[in-house]
Amino acid sequence: MPNDTDVPLSACALGRGSRISLATVYSFMCVVGSVLNLLVIYLVVTFKKLRTASNAFIVNGCVADLLVCAFWMPHEAVVTSTGTFLVIGYQAFKEALLFLGITVSLLSHSLIAVNRYVLITKTPAVYQSLYQKRNTEWMIAGSWLISLGSLLPWITSFRYPPERCRDTEDASFPKGTSVSVLSSRFAAGTLAFTIIGQTWVVVYCYFKIFRRVQTSVKRVSILNFQIVNNLPYSFPRKDKRLGFYVLAVCFIFILTTEPIFWVLVAGLFAPVSVVLWTSTWIVFCTIFVSNPFLYTWKNEEFRKSFRSVMRGDFLRGSTVGVEPITINTISHIFPRQNSHRAFLVVSHVLDLPSNVLFKVGDRRNLTCSMSSCPEKVKFVWRSLEDKPLFAAIKSQDKESVLIFDNVMKDLENSIVCKATCQKETKQATTKIKVYSFPSNPVISGYDRLKLGEENILGCEVSSVYPSEFLKVQWLYEDKVLQTLEEEPERGVHYKFTPSSEDDGKAITCRASLNVNGIPPEEKIKETSVNMTVLSAPHNVKVSGATAVPLGSSLNLTCEAEGKPKPAFTWTALKPDGQSVEMGKHQDLFVHNVSLSDAGTYQCDIRNEFGNQSASVSVVVQAPPMDTLIEASPQSILKEGDSVSISCKSSGVPVTRVVLSRRVDGEKKELMSSEGAETSVPLFSVKLADSGVFVCEAINEYGRQETTLNLTVEAHLLEVVLTPNEVVLERGSSLVLSCQASGCPQPKFSWKNLSNTPKLRLIETDGFQSQLSVNLVELEDEGTYLCEVTCGSIKKSKQTEVKVFSFPSPVVTNSGPSLVGEIMKLTCTVQEVFPANLFQILWMDGEREMLSGTGSFSSGTTNLTSVYSYHVDTGDQDKRITCKVSLEMHGVPAAQAVKTASTTLSIHYPPRVTRITVSPLTELKEGESMKISCLSDGFPVGRTVLNRVVDGIQTELRASDGFETSFAIPSVELDDSGIYICETSNKYGSHNDSVEITVKAPPRNMTVEIFPSTDVQEGQNITICCRSVSFPPPAVVLSKLDSEKNVYSLDGVFLLINLTPNDTGLYQINVTNYLGYETEIFNINVMEKRVNPPLDWNYFLMPATYLGVATAMLGVVVYVLSARKKGSYDLTKSNPSTV
């Protein structure tokens, strides 16, 4: 906003006294506005009669006003009075809340105006449909969202204040640090647009209401919003003043908002003075203080609620909004000027019941009558609450009837009936109460109660009003289980854990509405239901004989409790784990029982809530059957095996089993046991253990026996030794494996037939034995024998082990050698075996240079070969290889040949040094140049690039190595000279040089003239011309009006004995083949003169000037004297008058 200050509300341009006055005003409005707004919010929240749509919009405006009054104003008072400001972020937050409170408050004015416009000009059905609770909440939320959306551009474009200001009284008072949302053009424009928009809405709605009040047969109290429909006559003239309250609201709104609107609009285009801005802003702030008073001071319900709070009735629980009936009183909304005449009229009686109670859905009438009036009575109905009457009016001469076609909950109201008979007016008030109790309670959850679990019974009493007077009781067997007197939101629930005895018994839900005036038969409604207790099967038992003789009948019965009635299933569980369904009945009956019918029978009982099962074991009585004797693992064995002989009977129960061996036709008992099974283990059997074994089973019904033939055979032993032949390197590992087959418990032994050292690690595991040597030595070579014993049988196998030693060769040389010297190379292989099988070859790449073989030895030998080599520069980095091979059968190819190599290092001093210049050695000034040095030598030394000018050498670049470069992006004349590249190492040095020439046209030309360009005739002048160029330029001096030219090699010209004819313009031209430069100057030669005698003309002009000056001085003196002493003139007169 283009204003004198960044912050319109800043007191930057105000004095200390003005700031204190402004802070006092802010403080006063803060206290008054906060109290009034909080009071209105408290009344609406506390009293249910005030919870209407219109009051919701009023509360919304009060909340927005509190942002301004309770938050922004105290901060602004502190800032204005003290001159101190908050942190910039918090200051911006404060100003954002100010903008939010202003816009929401203005939008609330429009919401209130539209609400009252719809209430008065539209039908009640339209009003009820539009202002439902959800729609009202969305309207309020929309006002805040629109305001927040308008605030976002200012938040995103927020900047820190650029400067500060100082006033005359307090030099420390800051300016600009209190960043205001209204300092933004967008925010100021948005506020101006909001003000004019809400002004249009408020004025339009209230003027429509005013016209309706003036022209319609309705009477409307704007601030109280009460409507009386269908009056058969027009109001008195005084009563029509009620419509002017609309104009009062419009006037107050326009008075407080329009000044700030025009200031905001003007501030968008030109600066506005602080005084004008502050005064209009204070007027605008009064609307946030007066809003609660503006909309509630004429509302009767607000007055009653306020009086109730002041008297403390609300705390004592009294009912707000109920007042005693006033029949014999004379009152009016506005006192007439001649109201004293009303007391002279005979008093009449106005009949209207003080309280009425209607049932929702009924058609009811409310009659107001004045039978004592001798003439036609004028009736007026008025609502004391912020809602329409929702009734039709039928008036006759002495009575008026309110007809309620369909009583609704919203009909509750306090209604005033005003009757006028002749000049006497009386009014009476009635309180309409509404109740709804249409149906009996509905109980849920009673028909599916789960036994032993906590169940929830629901009792729903629908369409009850007023629900706060509803009492719900749960009764069981004439005993009250639970009583609830709170308002039920979603029905009443009772947690109940039933037992089996509760099945079929009745439970009752009783609801009573304790409202005075309800007929006794409608006060209490109750519902009783019989409970159904459901349970899973339980108390399961099986009856019947479980031991039956073979061939008889089996009869079993399964019993269980559960609701709903469970289903029964019989299943036979076979020994193999399979199950066979026997039937779906409580009783199981099996004819002609066989041995296969013995076993476990299971009864499964299930319903939808669970399942249970019970099982019994059935025994069939019979002599032993299915007697079996077994040898494990088998009946045909090898000598030394182990076997277990078992005897068992599984057909029917037996009392005793006996296991025996038949020797020479007689049975010899080995083991017996009480039961159906026994066994005897035989370890390490022999051939003598072969024979016949007998198993005999005995019970009270008979006996049965069976036999087994056990055979013991001899073993077939086989031995395998791996590997057959072994060739391995010294230090490696050796593993010999000996395997025996055909013998369960073989015994192994190892021997070395060649030598008799102590054998190494031997590991035997069952049918395999291993001889391991972790580090093989030469003495481990020889023949190894593995011998296996199985009983009396022995078998053996042998293998041959050969050992060789072949370490990697090592090549050494005599060190770096100079070109032309002899280098000695030595190849050594330590501790080889067998030495006579080794060969050494010297290789240059693939070319064989020298060979040799080892000598015979019985132990390890060190092999050495020396090779002398005459080196040259071409041998630099050449690889010489020593190849050693072992010619021994069985050695792997990868281990039979080993090599070692060395790289030749040849040293020599630097040579072939070369310096190159790119692009050329002759350059023009400004061109680029690169100088490169390259040399060869070993070891690597140092390269230095120098420039020599006039015998002085300057180092340009030095680096380690035989290569370097130096670049000049733009050459100058100073870069001309000889460049030398010198390389060196410890054996010597070498260099190369090049001369570089830089050429340039003349420039930086200077011309000096001694002693001066102005000289006397006959004097001499020396002209010195200097310039920078190469090659050296030709210097020419010429006079512009003459064709004569003078040349100079060094740029110095001497002009002697000058005459006036030499005066004029001279030019110096400096030229070479690349360009030229000129300089023009002027030489003035003055002629010598003799001084002439003085003439009288030299004195004439000064004398003239002196005389004129003296005359003017005399006039001035005369005038000054005349002013001091006075003067007079001779008066011209007629001769006759003298």
HUTA-V17777 format. One line per field, one symbol per residue. phi: phi as a letter, one per 40 degrees, with the letter a starting at -180 (. if undefined). psi: psi as a letter, one per 40 degrees, with the letter a starting at -180 (. if undefined). A space follows every 50 residues. Layout:
phi=???
psi=???
This chain:
phi=.cbcbcbdcccccbccccccccccccccccccccccccccccccccbccc cbcccccccdccccccccccbcccccccccccgbbcddcccccccccccc ccccccccdcccccdccccccbcdccccccbccccccccccccccccccc cddcccbcbcccabbbbccbccccbgcccbcccccccccccccccccccc ccccccccccccccbcccbbcccbfbbbcfccaccccccccdcccccccc ccccccbcdcccccccccbacbccccccccccccccccccdcccbbcbcc cccccccccccgccccgcccgbbccbbcbbaacbcccbcccccccccbbb caccabbbccgcbbbbbbbbccccbcccbbbaccbcaccfacbbbbcbab bcbbcacbcccdabbbbbbbbfbbbbbbbbbcbbbaacbccbcbgccacc cgbcbbcbbbbcfcacccccbbbbbafgbccabbbccccbgbbbcbbcbc cccgccbbbbbbbcbchcddcbcbbabbbccbccacdafcabbhcbbbcc gcbbbbbbbabibcdcbbacbcccccgcbbcbibbcbbbbcfcbccccib bbbbbabcbiabaabbbbbccacdafcbbbbbcacbbcdgcbabbbbabb cbcbcabbbabcbfgbcbcbaaacibaaabcbbfcbccccibbbbbbbac biaabababbbbbccbcbbbbbccabbacdgcbbbbbbbbbgbcbcbbab abccbbcccccbbbbgcbbbbbbcbcbccccibbbbbbbbgccbaabbab bbbbbacccbbbbcgdbcdgcbbbbbbbbcfcacccbbbbbcbbgcccba babcccacbcbccbbbbcbccbccccgcbbbbbbbbcbcgcddcbcbbba bbbcbbbaccafcabbbbcbcbbcdhccabbbbaabiaccbbbbbbbbbf gbbbccabachbaaaabbcacbccccibbbbbbaacbiaaaababbbbba ccafcbbbbbcacbbcdgcbbbbbbbabaacdccbbbacccbccbbbacb gbbbbbfcbdcccicbbbbbbbcciaabababbbbcccbcccccbcccbc ccccccccccccccccccccccccbgaabcccaccccc
psi=hgididhdeifdeiidddddddddddddddddddddddddddddddhdde gidddddddddddddddddeddddddddddddeiiiiddddddddddddd ddddddddddddddddddddeiidddddddfidddddddddddddddddd ddddddehiihdiiihiddheehiiedghideehdddddddddddddddd dddddddddddddddieihhhdddgihhifheiiiidddeeddedddddd ddddddddddddddddeediihiddddddddddddddddeddddeedehd ddddddddddeedddeeihiehiihhdfihiidhhidfeeddeeihhihh hhidhihihheihiihhhigeeheahhhihhhheigiidfiihhiadeih hhhhdhhideehihhhhhhhhbehhiiihihhiiihgdiiihhiedefhh heihihhhhhhifhhheeehhhihihffhhdihheihhdfihihhhhiid eeheiiihhhhhhghhehideedhhihhihihhiiihifhihiihehiih eaihhihhiiiihihiiihhhhhideeiihheifidihhhighideeiah hhhhhiaeeaiiiiiihhhhhiiiifhhhihhdiehiiheiiihhihihe dihidiihhihhhfeihhhdiiihaeiiihihigiideeiahihhhhhae eaiiiiihhhhhiiihhhhhhiidhhhiiheaihhhhhhhiehdgihiii ihddifihiahhhhgbeihhhhhdhhideeiahhhhhhhgbehhiiiiih hhhihgihihhiieaiiiheihhhhhhhhhgihhdeeihhhhhgbehhdi iiiiihieaiihhhhhhhhhiideeheihhhhhhihghhehiddedhiii iihhhhiiiiifhhhihhdiehiiheiiihhihhihihihbihhhihhhf ehhhhdhhihifhiihihdhiideeiahhhhhiiaeeaiiiiiihhhhii iiifhhhhhhdiehiiheiihhhhhiihihiiihhhhihdeiehihiide ehihhigiideehahihhhhhaeeaiiihhihhhhhihihhiihiddded ddddddddddddddddddddddddeiiiihhhiidee.
